[in-house]
Amino acid sequence: ISWNEIYVADAILLSMLLLSVFKKMSIRILLIISIVINSISLLFIQTRSLWISVVFCTGVLFLFKFRSRLSKINFKKVLRNILNTGILSGVVIICLNLFLNIDALDYINKRFFSFKKNELIDPTSSLGYRAYESYMVWRERTILGHGPGARLHIVSTQMSDHKWHYWWSIHSEYFELLHKYGFLGLLLFSMFWVSFFYKSYKITTSKNNYIKHIGITCFIILLNHIIVSITSGYITRDNVSPFLLVLIVLCQRYGFCIRRNVHG
């Protein structure tokens, strides 16, 4: 599942977006169940960048949904939704404790705030190994990179032998791009995704509700992948890139509709 964990976060964000769209109770119940199941799965996955990204993207999603009517928000309804979310979260936490003997709050607290001394500079730790990888890439930085098949000569401290390896993958998407395609490749990559961000944002301004939600979906999902890829690459992987390609096609398709409407 470690190669596909990003889809658990995507499922949570998409379910929350659809929850704001569908009014039929049976569909809303299914979406709430989806959010609960995927949230529990996210806890078991343990990837902190996924947790942070989901929380941040949820905030952005909220801003998208209410940006045009901030002055008309029904605060009683908002407070009721917050209360219902809190109750639901409490029920889930209690059930985890009773049936699986998992203290979710203590678990989250330990993952976020219980760090070993000098963990960031200890290459045998999870965070330290990522920092070590990135440092080794930075030492070999070039303008054009070392090629798409380039490997990195490092000590793989996450394996039992602790020997030098010519390793084929780097956790950080951006440092992997820097290693293989250099500063030029990283710049072109960044320009491409900034353009995609801009197009998806423009689509969210559409007066057509369907097209607007296509834009929000593209923007939120890409934002999630961009954030998580700081520590775990989820943009150019073989199991992820086809999905992002679909979003790009949607952006191009509905972005053209927006431009056509603007220019008459």
Salt bridges, closest charged atoms under 4 A:
ASP10 OD2 - HIS225 NE2 2.88
ASP106 OD2 - LYS110 NZ 3.26
GLU133 OE1 - HIS171 ND1 2.96
ASP161 OD2 - HIS165 NE2 3.49
GLU176 OE2 - LYS180 NZ 2.77
